[in-house]
Amino acid sequence: MIYALLPVIAEVARKAGIRPERPLSISVIASQHGLVASPVSAATVALIGALAASGVGLPQVLMITIPGTLLGVVAGIVSVAFRGKELAEDPEYQRRVAAGKVTPPAERPALTGPERTKAIGSCVVFLAAIAAVVLIGLFPGLRPITKRSRRA
């Protein structure tokens, strides 16, 4: 999923005058950390399933993974934050822009009207689904129970 966002990250970074390799490098790492710390990821669900017999549930897993991944991402951000010159100070980048090899990022219009309403609605549905999964994970009484056949 992160690979679809890489062009967007690069464009936003260039608009802000930031070297694209800074946010690009940490975004790939952060996406993997997010996968591990997300309560709705298959990795977390599998981990909870494997540890369920020992009494470890979603709250215990998240108490370890969220702070650990947050610290890891912050350390990664600090490690790439000051690499290379800013784009405005980079003579090679400025030469390429002047030669037409690199085009400056174009301004895009903001979402308005029905497109904005649909985008907000999509975000609300996504966040509600995440909240529902987290609630089901935190409170075992909310989980659906399947009837198992009794063995004689």
Secondary structure, DSSP 8 states (H G I E B T S, - for coil): -HHHHHHHHHHHHHHTT--THHHHHHHHHHHHHHHHH-TTSHHHHHHHHHHGGGT--HHHHHHHHHHHHHHHHHHHHHHHTT-S--GGG-HHHHHHHHHTSS----------HHHHHHHHHHHHHHHHHHHHHHHHHH-GGGS---------
